[in-house]
Amino acid sequence: LMDRQAIYSELAQQAENIAQEWDKELDIKLAHAMANPAALPAGRVQGTLELVVLPHYVVVLQQAAADEPIVALRLLHISKPWPETF
């Protein structure tokens, strides 16, 4: 949530409408991912899945058992250094 708020604020400084569109697209893609987690590719860090949201951002999700909810761990810009663990 903190990642999302920081990115939204940064985008809104450039253009509020772009930030709002980005946020809507993020909601749509997250809803689809939660409904179809098996369709997500494995993440770069073991035990994670990755969801690309728009060209430059990736949501890192905790891989979960079939009966457990998926948890979003981070929302990262692809140019930033990738953590070794979450």
Summary of the structure (lengths in Angstrom):
residues: 86
radius of gyration: 13.1
end to end distance: 14.6
largest distance: 41.2
contacts: 212
relative contact order: 0.16
helix: 42%
strand: 23%
